[in-house]
C-alpha cells in the first residue's frame, strides 16, 4: 500500500473504460499505475491553441471503399430541402435511383443537373416480401 504522502487519485470510470485499460495493460505488459502515470506525464506538453488542421480528403481516384456496388450515374434532378436534398440519378437510360442526402453534402459535392457522380450502395439488409393471396378453400 502506498504511503499517504505519495498522494492518491480516485475517479469513476465506466465498465467499458475499465475494460479498455485492462486490455491495454495486458497488451503492453504494464500495470495500470504505469499506464496512468505515463498518461499524466504526457500532459506536460503545452496544449495547442487550436487543434491541428485535418488533412484534405483524398481525391475520388485514390479513394478505396469496401462497397462493391459503385455505379456511375448522371444527376437528373436535385430537390433541395431545408435539411436534406433528394437526388434523382440516372444510372442507365430510363433507370433511376433516388438518394436522400444532407443538404450540406449536396452543396459540398456541387450537385447539379447533368453532373456525373457515383452511386455507392452498401446495404447490410435487403428485405423481400410478397402480398399474400388467399388460397381457395374447398
Steps between C-alpha positions, in 0.01 A plus 500: 500500500649840404578751766254786547754770410531350151147613423194323373279563201157344497253534217200322358511323168255301298524124461606555138781735605622253763497222242700716256760567766520130594546397136764768444688385809496139383618592150778728624595278797487799736300581809209743518711730715778508240253574220325778695830658609619500139177666393534769768863570403392542136277789614818699569512617139330832427144485375476635145292816458290327236487145375721418203324524166348183364662356188328568172268219394646276230399539138241248380761337276699395807209421730466134597166390637355169609175536306489286188204673338646816349287616210583795275199727466384835375311741722154534348342718768576645843213599729647721771336496842591695811705211645519230232523478124324236294722406208364317196778314319477345156716184503388375156250624245163512678649346819507730801618483859385750760725587793433725797812672629563800722471839337855577616634190322315590183643850508850371571474265201373787285207292380322631192306352210728317258793457740666157488518337844520152649223326691672298772265240643588314819209329664511268794139394459275452201152369569275323251129460549187401317134569526328192635215372289218304646494133411161376382339285764332184408 
